[in-house]
């Protein structure tokens, strides 16, 4: 349970951190930036995440309005997670993390 | 203890997430982007962080090379944490989080 101060902090960085300041949420965002994913696909791709943590993370992100959950009436029903417009607006954050990671890895290699 | 796969993942976003994909580390980075800070100052500013978590976070960040720890020979000795050149190179990530947080807060206010 997050406190009001955590959800509505004064500092804009803290605001963002309250929504995605967490390893798994950041990796979920990274995946959803490419295309919608199903639960089992995410579970398989995010090595080391438990079902419970993935479920909780997705629920929180849905409640925070950064992802959507769509149920397709098939047999068995297909459930897909996708970025909302708000989540999509976080793309520049993930892009700057990708850029930094790339230059860090290039530097490590040349050492 | 982090595994090799966590420290040297294939994906550049995961590389960055391994270093700062954590609420407290992101908030520490935010503070250190402004100026060097002492332990007690950080502890006071980061509401809700325990001494142990702050100590562990600073040690990991020092080991990862993103912050420096400088001891000034005063009585009592003064210890300051600052961004390393590598840590400073993460500024664009924090700036994009700040920008996103600002526009999110502005939007929330106008609703």
Backbone of each chain as ProteinMPNN parsed JSONL, in Angstrom:
{"seq_chain_A": "XXXXXXXXXXXXXXXXXXXXXXXXXXXXXXXXXXXXXXXXXXXXXXXXXXXXXXXXXXXXXXXXXXXXXXXXXXXXXXXXXXXXXXXXXXXXXXXXXXXXXXXXXXXXXXX", "coords_chain_A": {"N_chain_A": [[0.851, -1.201, 0.0], [0.628, 2.1, -0.955], [1.517, 5.327, 0.292], [-0.164, 8.511, 0.425], [1.697, 10.54, 0.114], [3.633, 9.21, -1.291], [2.363, 8.717, -3.67], [1.629, 11.215, -4.569], [3.954, 13.03, -4.652], [5.911, 16.005, -4.019], [8.13, 16.437, -5.63], [8.887, 16.168, -9.082], [10.471, 14.084, -10.123], [10.245, 12.169, -8.145], [7.55, 11.633, -8.405], [7.477, 10.258, -10.853], [9.129, 8.135, -10.162], [7.515, 6.911, -8.264], [5.702, 5.648, -9.877], [7.136, 4.043, -11.751], [9.499, 3.277, -10.509], [11.099, 0.821, -10.151], [12.519, -2.258, -10.638], [11.141, -4.449, -12.022], [8.818, -3.245, -13.057], [9.914, -1.397, -14.78], [11.112, -3.099, -16.643], [8.862, -4.405, -17.627], [7.583, -2.228, -18.835], [9.473, -1.698, -20.833], [9.15, -3.978, -22.46], [6.424, -3.691, -23.23], [6.529, -1.417, -24.74], [7.162, -2.226, -27.229], [5.138, -3.924, -28.242], [1.783, -5.236, -27.548], [1.558, -7.593, -24.823], [0.999, -10.944, -23.608], [0.132, -12.357, -20.386], [1.498, -14.828, -19.814], [3.553, -14.796, -21.668], [5.023, -12.563, -20.803], [5.757, -13.5, -18.293], [7.451, -15.576, -18.976], [9.424, -14.24, -20.354], [10.521, -12.368, -18.561], [12.885, -13.213, -16.784], [13.08, -14.775, -13.69], [11.081, -13.414, -12.357], [8.346, -13.749, -10.12], [5.088, -15.314, -10.32], [3.307, -14.005, -8.647], [4.511, -11.488, -8.138], [4.576, -10.487, -10.733], [1.819, -10.415, -11.327], [0.948, -8.581, -9.307], [2.454, -6.314, -10.037], [1.458, -5.735, -12.607], [-1.216, -5.211, -11.963], [-0.959, -2.929, -10.328], [0.15, -1.159, -12.174], [-1.912, -0.99, -13.982], [-3.878, 0.134, -12.354], [-2.66, 2.563, -11.896], [-2.921, 3.647, -14.313], [-1.117, 3.392, -16.428], [-0.905, 1.144, -17.988], [-3.045, -0.961, -20.056], [-5.55, -3.511, -19.811], [-6.763, -5.991, -21.723], [-9.374, -8.124, -22.491], [-9.898, -10.706, -24.659], [-12.642, -12.273, -26.123], [-12.191, -15.256, -26.464], [-11.755, -18.852, -26.664], [-9.528, -20.624, -24.818], [-10.121, -17.497, -22.958], [-8.308, -14.703, -24.159], [-5.898, -12.638, -22.753], [-4.537, -9.489, -22.908], [-1.879, -7.24, -22.279], [-1.185, -3.838, -22.615], [0.419, -0.697, -23.42], [-1.018, 2.255, -22.101], [-2.133, 5.505, -23.237], [-0.939, 7.265, -21.488], [1.121, 5.649, -20.465], [2.535, 5.24, -22.813], [3.525, 7.776, -23.157], [5.718, 7.744, -21.586], [7.797, 6.834, -23.041], [10.165, 8.382, -23.8], [11.684, 8.263, -21.432], [12.391, 5.557, -21.138], [13.796, 5.334, -23.493], [15.99, 6.987, -23.009], [17.202, 5.508, -21.045], [17.864, 3.257, -22.482], [19.657, 4.305, -24.321], [21.711, 5.166, -22.61], [22.458, 2.706, -21.49], [23.428, 1.403, -23.758], [25.705, 2.962, -24.413], [27.195, 2.609, -22.146], [27.684, -0.156, -22.215], [29.177, -0.322, -24.555], [31.41, 1.101, -23.808], [32.403, -0.477, -21.707], [33.118, -2.722, -23.168], [35.241, -1.785, -24.677], [37.186, -1.426, -22.855]], "CA_chain_A": [[0.0, 0.0, 0.0], [1.45, 3.308, -1.023], [0.95, 6.469, 0.992], [-0.514, 9.651, -0.426], [2.945, 11.262, -0.178], [4.352, 8.461, -2.324], [1.636, 8.821, -4.929], [1.58, 12.613, -5.011], [5.054, 13.756, -4.044], [6.177, 17.341, -4.553], [9.183, 16.392, -6.649], [8.443, 15.46, -10.285], [11.201, 12.816, -10.279], [9.625, 11.24, -7.189], [6.268, 11.242, -9.009], [7.771, 9.228, -11.845], [9.672, 6.993, -9.418], [6.395, 6.223, -7.612], [4.998, 4.84, -10.875], [7.968, 3.034, -12.426], [10.816, 3.178, -9.868], [11.091, -0.567, -9.717], [13.125, -3.074, -11.692], [10.233, -5.218, -12.873], [7.92, -2.357, -13.801], [10.688, -0.824, -15.884], [11.295, -4.124, -17.678], [7.543, -4.593, -18.249], [7.414, -1.08, -19.745], [10.359, -1.918, -21.985], [8.503, -4.954, -23.354], [5.157, -3.191, -23.785], [6.803, -0.353, -25.718], [7.312, -2.847, -28.549], [3.83, -4.458, -28.663], [1.056, -5.823, -26.417], [2.041, -8.904, -24.378], [0.141, -11.74, -22.724], [0.724, -12.643, -19.076], [2.466, -15.935, -19.847], [4.716, -14.333, -22.437], [5.815, -11.704, -19.911], [6.316, -14.345, -17.238], [8.537, -16.354, -19.555], [10.501, -13.348, -20.799], [11.151, -11.682, -17.425], [13.489, -14.302, -16.015], [13.249, -14.572, -12.256], [9.908, -12.792, -11.72], [7.353, -14.73, -9.681], [3.734, -15.031, -10.805], [2.678, -13.04, -7.74], [5.081, -10.155, -8.364], [4.124, -10.026, -12.049], [0.401, -10.059, -11.164], [0.852, -7.344, -8.514], [3.002, -5.193, -10.812], [0.505, -5.398, -13.677], [-2.404, -4.594, -11.342], [-0.619, -1.563, -9.915], [0.351, -0.328, -13.365], [-3.251, -0.767, -14.539], [-4.536, 1.09, -11.449], [-2.001, 3.863, -12.089], [-3.314, 4.145, -15.635], [-0.062, 3.385, -17.449], [-1.154, 0.043, -18.928], [-4.428, -1.418, -20.184], [-5.733, -4.954, -19.794], [-7.867, -6.266, -22.646], [-9.757, -9.531, -22.535], [-10.515, -11.074, -25.924], [-13.565, -13.387, -25.843], [-11.865, -16.487, -27.186], [-11.741, -19.994, -25.763], [-9.722, -19.859, -23.571], [-10.036, -16.052, -23.17], [-6.954, -14.187, -24.305], [-5.749, -11.377, -22.019], [-3.34, -8.785, -23.355], [-1.491, -6.005, -21.612], [-0.606, -2.874, -23.56], [0.608, 0.625, -22.836], [-2.042, 3.276, -22.313], [-1.54, 6.734, -23.776], [-0.046, 7.771, -20.428], [2.313, 4.809, -20.461], [3.266, 5.525, -24.06], [4.216, 9.065, -22.999], [6.966, 7.496, -20.844], [8.798, 6.308, -23.963], [11.475, 9.057, -23.741], [12.436, 7.814, -20.251], [12.984, 4.257, -21.47], [14.771, 5.559, -24.574], [17.229, 7.529, -22.427], [17.828, 4.384, -20.344], [18.438, 2.39, -23.522], [20.824, 5.003, -24.858], [22.766, 5.119, -21.6], [22.909, 1.316, -21.398], [24.233, 1.095, -24.938], [27.03, 3.587, -24.377], [27.892, 1.963, -21.021], [28.144, -1.466, -22.666], [30.228, -0.081, -25.554], [32.592, 1.539, -23.042], [32.886, -1.677, -20.988], [33.738, -3.621, -24.149], [36.494, -1.218, -25.192], [38.156, -1.357, -21.749]], "C_chain_A": [[0.877, 1.238, 0.0], [0.742, 4.472, -0.353], [0.646, 7.572, -0.012], [0.749, 10.401, -0.835], [3.743, 10.548, -1.268], [3.688, 8.627, -3.683], [1.595, 10.242, -5.466], [2.702, 13.429, -4.392], [5.244, 15.118, -4.716], [7.108, 17.281, -5.757], [8.735, 15.6, -7.87], [9.198, 14.147, -10.53], [10.575, 11.766, -9.364], [8.267, 10.754, -7.693], [6.486, 10.088, -9.988], [8.264, 7.956, -11.163], [8.542, 6.21, -8.745], [5.682, 5.299, -8.604], [5.873, 3.74, -11.486], [9.356, 2.868, -11.783], [11.039, 1.799, -9.288], [11.563, -1.387, -10.91], [12.106, -3.733, -12.628], [9.311, -4.331, -13.685], [8.646, -1.739, -14.988], [10.869, -1.841, -17.008], [9.975, -4.455, -18.373], [7.289, -3.471, -19.259], [8.232, -1.274, -21.019], [9.718, -2.89, -22.972], [7.269, -4.369, -24.03], [5.358, -2.051, -24.777], [6.893, -0.921, -27.134], [5.955, -3.291, -29.105], [3.077, -4.928, -27.422], [1.599, -7.227, -26.095], [0.972, -9.598, -23.556], [0.898, -12.027, -21.431], [1.817, -13.705, -19.179], [3.733, -15.597, -20.627], [5.634, -13.491, -21.56], [6.51, -12.55, -18.845], [7.524, -15.122, -17.736], [9.734, -15.449, -19.881], [11.252, -12.71, -19.627], [11.715, -12.729, -16.47], [13.639, -13.928, -14.548], [12.055, -13.93, -11.581], [8.941, -13.898, -11.304], [5.996, -14.334, -10.256], [3.093, -13.935, -9.965], [3.192, -11.625, -8.001], [4.641, -9.612, -9.721], [2.656, -9.59, -11.977], [0.249, -8.73, -10.432], [1.335, -6.131, -9.317], [2.015, -4.751, -11.883], [-0.739, -4.714, -13.111], [-2.143, -3.157, -10.932], [-0.485, -0.644, -11.125], [-0.989, -0.029, -14.04], [-3.984, 0.282, -13.682], [-3.942, 2.496, -11.612], [-2.279, 4.44, -13.478], [-2.217, 4.127, -16.682], [-0.16, 2.179, -18.39], [-2.644, -0.277, -18.979], [-4.437, -2.944, -20.208], [-6.949, -5.235, -20.652], [-8.118, -7.76, -22.696], [-10.466, -9.805, -23.856], [-11.36, -12.326, -25.705], [-13.296, -14.591, -26.73], [-11.968, -17.638, -26.192], [-10.38, -20.686, -25.867], [-9.545, -18.366, -23.822], [-8.574, -15.604, -23.253], [-6.9, -12.819, -23.6], [-4.453, -10.721, -22.466], [-3.13, -7.49, -22.595], [-0.81, -5.103, -22.632], [-0.39, -1.556, -22.844], [-0.619, 1.482, -23.087], [-1.344, 4.483, -22.949], [-0.551, 7.324, -22.768], [1.252, 6.973, -20.371], [3.188, 5.072, -21.68], [4.06, 6.83, -23.928], [5.501, 8.921, -22.18], [8.096, 6.999, -21.752], [10.154, 7.026, -23.875], [12.327, 8.623, -22.54], [13.147, 6.499, -20.573], [14.039, 4.41, -22.558], [16.081, 6.104, -23.997], [17.951, 6.437, -21.626], [18.505, 3.438, -21.335], [19.733, 3.003, -24.068], [22.003, 4.924, -23.881], [23.345, 3.702, -21.508], [23.79, 0.931, -22.575], [25.629, 1.705, -24.843], [27.855, 3.002, -23.226], [28.485, 0.628, -21.463], [29.289, -1.319, -23.68], [31.535, 0.295, -24.855], [33.242, 0.361, -22.315], [33.673, -2.588, -21.936], [35.12, -3.132, -24.579], [37.555, -1.138, -24.1], [39.129, -2.541, -21.783]], "O_chain_A": [[1.754, 1.398, 0.848], [-0.481, 4.59, -0.42], [1.135, 7.563, -1.141], [0.872, 10.847, -1.976], [4.436, 11.182, -2.064], [4.359, 8.673, -4.714], [1.534, 10.452, -6.678], [2.447, 14.406, -3.688], [4.791, 15.342, -5.839], [6.91, 17.969, -6.758], [8.251, 14.477, -7.728], [8.633, 13.203, -11.082], [10.397, 10.614, -9.76], [7.876, 9.614, -7.445], [5.778, 9.082, -9.956], [7.874, 6.847, -11.53], [8.602, 4.983, -8.665], [5.121, 4.279, -8.205], [5.398, 2.628, -11.713], [10.282, 2.378, -12.429], [11.154, 1.634, -8.074], [11.075, -1.232, -12.03], [12.187, -3.602, -13.849], [9.041, -4.609, -14.853], [8.071, -1.575, -16.065], [10.79, -1.49, -18.186], [9.96, -4.752, -19.567], [6.845, -3.715, -20.381], [7.75, -1.047, -22.129], [9.739, -2.655, -24.18], [7.078, -4.522, -25.237], [4.464, -1.749, -25.567], [6.723, -0.197, -28.115], [5.652, -3.07, -30.278], [3.669, -5.013, -26.346], [2.041, -7.951, -26.987], [0.152, -8.957, -22.899], [2.126, -11.953, -21.379], [2.93, -13.506, -18.691], [4.829, -16.047, -20.294], [6.852, -13.667, -21.562], [7.684, -12.348, -18.536], [8.5, -15.304, -17.009], [10.89, -15.834, -19.71], [12.469, -12.531, -19.687], [11.085, -13.079, -15.471], [14.241, -12.91, -14.206], [11.999, -13.892, -10.352], [8.739, -14.865, -12.039], [5.776, -13.182, -10.629], [2.422, -13.047, -10.492], [2.409, -10.678, -8.077], [4.363, -8.42, -9.854], [2.289, -8.535, -12.495], [-0.489, -7.852, -10.879], [0.718, -5.066, -9.287], [1.761, -3.559, -12.056], [-1.256, -3.762, -13.696], [-2.974, -2.275, -11.147], [-0.944, 0.498, -11.107], [-1.181, 1.05, -14.6], [-4.622, 1.193, -14.208], [-4.65, 3.494, -11.48], [-1.914, 5.578, -13.774], [-2.352, 4.771, -17.723], [0.433, 2.188, -19.469], [-3.404, 0.08, -18.079], [-3.45, -3.579, -20.581], [-8.047, -4.772, -20.347], [-7.205, -8.556, -22.914], [-11.507, -9.213, -24.144], [-10.873, -13.323, -25.172], [-14.075, -14.904, -27.631], [-12.239, -17.42, -25.011], [-10.089, -21.284, -26.902], [-8.892, -17.985, -24.793], [-7.722, -16.079, -22.502], [-7.751, -11.959, -23.828], [-3.388, -11.337, -22.405], [-4.071, -6.749, -22.309], [0.031, -5.549, -23.411], [-0.956, -1.325, -21.775], [-1.196, 1.439, -24.174], [-0.133, 4.478, -23.168], [0.519, 7.812, -23.134], [2.339, 7.538, -20.247], [4.414, 5.12, -21.588], [5.133, 6.971, -24.515], [6.285, 9.866, -22.087], [9.215, 6.77, -21.291], [11.193, 6.365, -23.874], [13.555, 8.617, -22.624], [14.342, 6.345, -20.318], [15.052, 3.709, -22.555], [17.161, 5.724, -24.449], [19.18, 6.443, -21.541], [19.575, 2.891, -21.064], [20.745, 2.325, -24.248], [23.137, 4.652, -24.275], [24.561, 3.521, -21.454], [24.781, 0.219, -22.411], [26.621, 1.046, -25.156], [29.078, 2.912, -23.325], [29.629, 0.307, -21.139], [30.246, -2.094, -23.663], [32.618, -0.133, -25.256], [34.465, 0.217, -22.308], [34.717, -3.139, -21.588], [36.036, -3.921, -24.814], [38.707, -0.815, -24.387], [40.009, -2.641, -20.929]]}, "seq_chain_B": "XXXXXXXXXXXXXXXXXXXXXXXXXXXXXXXXXXXXXXXXXXXXXXXXXXXXXXXXXXXXXXXXXXXXXXXXXXXXXXXXXXXXXXXXXXXXXXXXXXXXXXXXXXXXXXX", "coords_chain_B": {"N_chain_B": [[22.894, -10.243, -3.441], [23.881, -9.941, -6.742], [23.28, -11.594, -9.829], [25.441, -12.629, -12.577], [24.079, -12.378, -14.96], [22.286, -10.416, -14.277], [23.931, -8.269, -13.888], [25.274, -8.006, -16.284], [23.388, -7.843, -18.544], [21.906, -8.66, -21.746], [20.202, -6.778, -22.886], [20.148, -3.259, -23.291], [18.484, -1.571, -21.768], [17.94, -3.174, -19.569], [20.49, -3.289, -18.515], [20.827, -0.678, -17.538], [18.707, -0.65, -15.742], [19.628, -2.541, -13.933], [21.491, -1.071, -12.564], [20.223, 1.309, -11.609], [17.527, 0.69, -11.196], [15.487, 1.087, -9.108], [13.681, 2.38, -6.505], [14.899, 3.893, -4.324], [17.578, 4.245, -5.131], [17.22, 5.764, -7.408], [16.172, 8.087, -6.291], [18.304, 8.883, -4.697], [20.191, 9.414, -6.705], [18.905, 11.576, -7.928], [19.146, 13.513, -5.895], [21.97, 13.709, -5.701], [22.584, 14.763, -8.147], [22.383, 17.424, -7.876], [24.258, 18.365, -5.945], [27.08, 17.343, -3.858], [26.29, 15.123, -1.131], [25.947, 14.466, 2.401], [25.824, 11.468, 4.438], [23.943, 11.635, 6.611], [22.375, 13.78, 5.86], [21.185, 12.788, 3.525], [19.769, 10.691, 4.638], [17.913, 12.04, 6.163], [16.548, 13.487, 4.25], [15.452, 11.591, 2.484], [12.652, 10.453, 3.048], [11.525, 7.794, 4.988], [13.403, 5.887, 4.31], [15.488, 3.308, 5.543], [18.374, 3.213, 7.732], [19.973, 1.021, 7.098], [19.165, 0.268, 4.491], [19.833, 2.604, 3.118], [22.623, 2.669, 3.54], [23.367, 0.221, 2.268], [22.477, 0.758, -0.351], [24.091, 2.956, -1.078], [26.623, 1.756, -0.918], [26.44, -0.216, -2.931], [26.082, 1.423, -5.152], [28.472, 2.776, -5.135], [30.227, 0.631, -5.565], [29.387, -0.035, -8.106], [30.355, 2.046, -9.455], [29.042, 4.444, -9.91], [28.765, 6.422, -8.015], [30.859, 8.421, -5.831], [32.765, 8.226, -2.789], [33.883, 10.341, -0.429], [36.19, 11.008, 2.09], [36.672, 13.491, 4.379], [39.321, 14.708, 6.283], [38.423, 15.692, 9.005], [37.415, 16.677, 12.346], [34.566, 15.638, 13.836], [35.26, 13.124, 11.264], [34.308, 14.083, 7.97], [32.076, 12.75, 5.672], [31.391, 12.535, 2.301], [29.099, 11.987, -0.346], [29.126, 11.784, -3.839], [28.32, 12.259, -7.336], [29.957, 10.177, -9.671], [31.858, 10.452, -12.756], [30.663, 8.639, -14.458], [28.168, 8.324, -13.173], [27.243, 10.933, -13.423], [26.832, 10.96, -16.138], [24.382, 9.848, -16.327], [22.54, 11.803, -16.125], [20.695, 12.665, -18.24], [18.723, 10.666, -18.101], [17.486, 11.016, -15.606], [16.596, 13.608, -16.035], [14.683, 13.202, -18.034], [12.845, 11.811, -16.553], [12.109, 13.744, -14.748], [10.947, 15.656, -16.418], [8.787, 14.193, -17.441], [7.376, 13.712, -15.06], [6.696, 16.332, -14.346], [4.941, 17.065, -16.446], [2.961, 15.222, -16.074], [1.99, 15.891, -13.52], [1.045, 18.453, -14.042], [-1.019, 17.876, -15.791], [-2.692, 16.341, -14.145], [-3.484, 18.294, -12.355], [-5.023, 19.951, -13.934], [-7.233, 18.467, -14.404]], "CA_chain_B": [[23.93, -10.605, -4.43], [23.306, -9.951, -8.074], [23.889, -12.581, -10.716], [26.155, -12.072, -13.721], [23.071, -12.006, -15.959], [21.679, -9.153, -13.864], [24.919, -7.202, -14.02], [25.663, -7.84, -17.684], [22.321, -8.356, -19.402], [22.009, -8.347, -23.167], [19.403, -5.6, -23.218], [20.709, -2.048, -22.689], [17.593, -1.05, -20.723], [18.156, -4.023, -18.397], [21.775, -2.86, -17.952], [20.564, 0.531, -16.752], [17.82, -1.05, -14.647], [20.445, -3.237, -12.932], [22.231, -0.069, -11.784], [19.371, 2.293, -10.919], [16.115, 0.321, -11.28], [15.138, 0.926, -7.696], [13.171, 3.659, -6.007], [15.827, 4.691, -3.504], [18.759, 4.643, -5.908], [16.818, 6.856, -8.293], [16.02, 9.316, -5.502], [19.672, 9.283, -4.325], [20.758, 10.037, -7.908], [18.257, 12.888, -8.07], [19.772, 14.446, -4.952], [23.393, 13.917, -5.992], [22.735, 15.555, -9.374], [22.406, 18.849, -7.508], [25.508, 18.636, -5.209], [27.416, 16.221, -2.969], [25.483, 15.043, 0.09], [26.432, 13.61, 3.482], [24.93, 10.371, 4.781], [22.821, 12.053, 7.464], [21.504, 14.645, 5.057], [20.388, 11.913, 2.656], [18.855, 9.924, 5.486], [16.856, 12.949, 6.594], [15.778, 13.935, 3.089], [14.731, 10.482, 1.859], [11.709, 10.024, 4.083], [11.087, 6.395, 4.971], [14.5, 4.952, 4.052], [16.172, 2.884, 6.767], [19.833, 3.385, 7.681], [20.554, -0.141, 6.426], [18.904, 0.341, 3.051], [20.636, 3.709, 2.582], [24.016, 2.192, 3.529], [23.507, -0.796, 1.212], [22.311, 1.395, -1.66], [25.295, 3.759, -1.362], [27.738, 0.826, -1.168], [26.268, -0.817, -4.261], [26.294, 2.456, -6.167], [29.921, 3.033, -5.146], [30.838, -0.541, -6.209], [29.031, 0.025, -9.526], [31.111, 3.155, -10.059], [28.249, 5.621, -10.28], [28.996, 7.492, -7.038], [32.139, 8.392, -5.107], [32.656, 8.449, -1.344], [35.093, 11.081, -0.062], [36.3, 11.256, 3.53], [37.47, 14.679, 4.683], [39.934, 14.488, 7.6], [38.037, 16.684, 10.001], [36.985, 16.016, 13.579], [34.601, 14.254, 13.332], [35.489, 13.072, 9.818], [33.143, 14.367, 7.145], [32.005, 11.828, 4.534], [30.462, 13.049, 1.296], [28.806, 11.179, -1.53], [28.943, 12.619, -5.033], [28.258, 11.483, -8.565], [31.172, 9.987, -10.472], [31.636, 10.857, -14.14], [29.678, 7.679, -14.966], [26.873, 8.698, -12.603], [26.86, 12.214, -14.043], [26.372, 10.686, -17.506], [22.987, 9.403, -16.252], [21.681, 12.972, -15.965], [19.545, 12.713, -19.17], [17.66, 9.756, -17.654], [16.754, 11.691, -14.53], [15.929, 14.777, -16.616], [13.469, 12.764, -18.728], [11.88, 11.46, -15.508], [11.623, 15.009, -14.195], [10.077, 16.254, -17.42], [7.546, 13.421, -17.466], [6.682, 13.969, -13.795], [6.121, 17.675, -14.405], [3.767, 17.154, -17.322], [1.923, 14.389, -15.43], [1.407, 16.669, -12.429], [0.304, 19.564, -14.643], [-2.227, 17.276, -16.34], [-3.54, 15.963, -13.0], [-4.024, 19.522, -11.766], [-6.009, 20.559, -14.824], [-8.388, 17.572, -14.528]], "C_chain_B": [[23.283, -10.648, -5.803], [24.034, -10.953, -8.957], [24.59, -11.872, -11.868], [25.154, -11.586, -14.774], [22.405, -10.674, -15.592], [22.644, -7.994, -14.084], [25.327, -6.958, -15.465], [24.595, -8.395, -18.617], [22.549, -7.931, -20.849], [21.363, -7.009, -23.495], [19.954, -4.349, -22.531], [19.811, -1.427, -21.612], [17.812, -1.845, -19.438], [19.49, -3.687, -17.722], [21.567, -1.657, -17.037], [19.713, 0.201, -15.534], [18.611, -1.758, -13.536], [21.174, -2.235, -12.036], [21.324, 0.881, -11.005], [17.886, 1.951, -10.951], [15.527, 0.057, -9.915], [14.794, 2.318, -7.183], [14.234, 4.506, -5.302], [17.051, 5.135, -4.284], [18.426, 5.8, -6.845], [16.704, 8.167, -7.52], [17.384, 9.813, -5.009], [20.333, 9.998, -5.511], [20.208, 11.451, -8.091], [18.91, 13.916, -7.143], [21.208, 14.764, -5.339], [23.614, 14.695, -7.293], [22.851, 17.039, -9.065], [23.754, 19.229, -6.874], [25.868, 17.397, -4.421], [26.579, 16.284, -1.684], [26.204, 14.187, 1.126], [25.377, 12.548, 3.785], [23.695, 10.87, 5.546], [21.837, 12.974, 6.752], [20.58, 13.805, 4.175], [19.335, 11.177, 3.478], [17.662, 10.773, 5.902], [15.942, 13.303, 5.414], [14.918, 12.827, 2.488], [13.796, 9.852, 2.886], [11.317, 8.562, 3.924], [12.203, 5.411, 4.699], [15.144, 4.584, 5.393], [17.666, 3.13, 6.599], [20.461, 2.254, 6.874], [20.375, -0.067, 4.909], [19.715, 1.473, 2.413], [22.11, 3.296, 2.483], [24.241, 1.212, 2.383], [23.423, -0.164, -0.178], [23.569, 2.17, -2.032], [26.487, 2.856, -1.663], [27.654, 0.204, -2.548], [26.56, 0.202, -5.358], [27.777, 2.815, -6.275], [30.623, 1.876, -5.882], [30.559, -0.537, -7.716], [29.699, 1.207, -10.234], [30.285, 4.367, -10.424], [28.316, 6.735, -9.233], [30.39, 7.335, -6.408], [31.87, 8.703, -3.636], [33.962, 9.118, -0.94], [35.08, 11.369, 1.432], [37.207, 12.46, 3.744], [37.998, 14.563, 6.101], [39.655, 15.639, 8.564], [37.703, 15.931, 11.276], [35.591, 16.52, 13.929], [34.773, 14.236, 11.808], [34.194, 13.339, 9.041], [33.183, 13.445, 5.932], [30.978, 12.37, 3.545], [30.329, 12.103, 0.118], [28.541, 12.114, -2.701], [28.823, 11.713, -6.252], [29.644, 11.339, -9.162], [30.871, 10.492, -11.881], [30.573, 9.948, -14.773], [28.274, 8.016, -14.469], [26.343, 9.974, -13.232], [26.306, 11.985, -15.454], [24.932, 10.156, -17.52], [22.009, 10.578, -16.143], [20.492, 12.992, -16.94], [18.39, 11.792, -18.752], [16.806, 10.439, -16.588], [16.003, 12.909, -15.056], [14.642, 14.357, -17.338], [12.402, 12.328, -17.718], [11.277, 12.719, -14.889], [10.606, 15.657, -15.138], [8.727, 15.537, -17.452], [6.719, 13.709, -16.208], [6.018, 15.341, -13.786], [4.878, 17.715, -15.273], [2.625, 16.309, -16.764], [1.205, 15.187, -14.34], [0.563, 17.825, -12.97], [-1.042, 19.067, -15.174], [-3.21, 16.929, -15.224], [-4.238, 17.189, -12.413], [-5.158, 20.086, -12.603], [-7.257, 19.68, -14.969], [-9.527, 17.993, -13.599]], "O_chain_B": [[22.263, -11.308, -6.002], [25.246, -11.136, -8.846], [24.372, -10.686, -12.112], [25.341, -10.54, -15.394], [22.012, -9.903, -16.468], [22.234, -6.883, -14.421], [25.684, -5.839, -15.833], [24.862, -9.312, -19.393], [23.278, -6.981, -21.134], [21.895, -6.215, -24.27], [20.203, -4.367, -21.326], [20.308, -0.828, -20.658], [17.863, -1.273, -18.349], [19.611, -3.787, -16.501], [22.065, -1.621, -15.912], [19.957, 0.701, -14.436], [18.31, -1.601, -12.353], [21.441, -2.528, -10.871], [21.624, 1.221, -9.86], [17.056, 2.838, -10.753], [15.119, -1.062, -9.605], [15.521, 3.287, -7.401], [14.442, 5.673, -5.635], [17.516, 6.264, -4.127], [19.24, 6.7, -7.052], [17.085, 9.226, -8.018], [17.603, 11.021, -4.912], [20.953, 11.048, -5.346], [20.951, 12.393, -8.371], [19.191, 15.043, -7.55], [21.626, 15.922, -5.317], [24.7, 15.227, -7.52], [23.35, 17.817, -9.878], [24.33, 20.266, -7.204], [25.054, 16.48, -4.316], [26.212, 17.363, -1.218], [26.975, 13.294, 0.777], [24.205, 12.697, 3.442], [22.559, 10.569, 5.18], [20.633, 12.947, 7.009], [19.379, 14.058, 4.082], [18.177, 11.056, 3.077], [16.537, 10.281, 5.984], [14.724, 13.405, 5.564], [13.799, 13.075, 2.038], [14.124, 8.841, 3.508], [10.84, 8.142, 2.869], [11.994, 4.206, 4.837], [15.323, 5.437, 6.263], [18.168, 3.243, 5.481], [21.363, 2.483, 6.067], [21.312, -0.308, 4.147], [20.226, 1.324, 1.303], [22.763, 3.543, 1.469], [25.195, 1.354, 1.617], [24.199, -0.505, -1.071], [24.061, 2.063, -3.155], [27.276, 3.151, -2.561], [28.656, 0.102, -3.256], [27.2, -0.112, -6.361], [28.276, 3.119, -7.359], [31.501, 2.107, -6.714], [31.392, -0.98, -8.507], [29.615, 1.343, -11.454], [30.751, 5.234, -11.163], [27.96, 7.876, -9.528], [31.0, 6.267, -6.454], [30.883, 9.352, -3.289], [35.033, 8.53, -1.09], [34.108, 11.897, 1.974], [38.369, 12.451, 3.34], [37.223, 14.343, 7.032], [40.534, 16.439, 8.885], [37.705, 14.7, 11.298], [35.428, 17.688, 14.281], [34.467, 15.223, 11.138], [33.123, 12.869, 9.423], [34.2, 13.363, 5.242], [29.832, 12.631, 3.91], [31.299, 11.506, -0.348], [27.825, 13.106, -2.571], [29.185, 10.538, -6.198], [30.423, 12.292, -9.155], [29.75, 10.913, -12.163], [29.705, 10.407, -15.516], [27.312, 7.999, -15.237], [25.156, 10.088, -13.536], [25.427, 12.716, -15.911], [24.328, 10.027, -18.584], [20.797, 10.376, -16.077], [19.379, 13.306, -16.519], [17.225, 12.093, -19.011], [15.577, 10.441, -16.658], [14.906, 13.214, -14.588], [13.632, 15.059, -17.269], [11.206, 12.453, -17.981], [10.094, 12.757, -14.551], [9.555, 16.138, -14.714], [7.672, 16.169, -17.485], [5.509, 13.924, -16.288], [4.907, 15.495, -13.279], [3.874, 18.321, -14.899], [1.455, 16.64, -16.957], [-0.022, 15.165, -14.245], [-0.496, 18.138, -12.427], [-2.066, 19.735, -15.031], [-4.408, 17.189, -15.337], [-5.407, 17.14, -12.03], [-6.128, 20.627, -12.073], [-8.235, 20.1, -15.587], [-10.575, 17.349, -13.576]]}, "name": "protein", "num_of_chains": 2, "seq": "XXXXXXXXXXXXXXXXXXXXXXXXXXXXXXXXXXXXXXXXXXXXXXXXXXXXXXXXXXXXXXXXXXXXXXXXXXXXXXXXXXXXXXXXXXXXXXXXXXXXXXXXXXXXXXXXXXXXXXXXXXXXXXXXXXXXXXXXXXXXXXXXXXXXXXXXXXXXXXXXXXXXXXXXXXXXXXXXXXXXXXXXXXXXXXXXXXXXXXXXXXXXXXXXXXXXXXXXXXXXXX"}
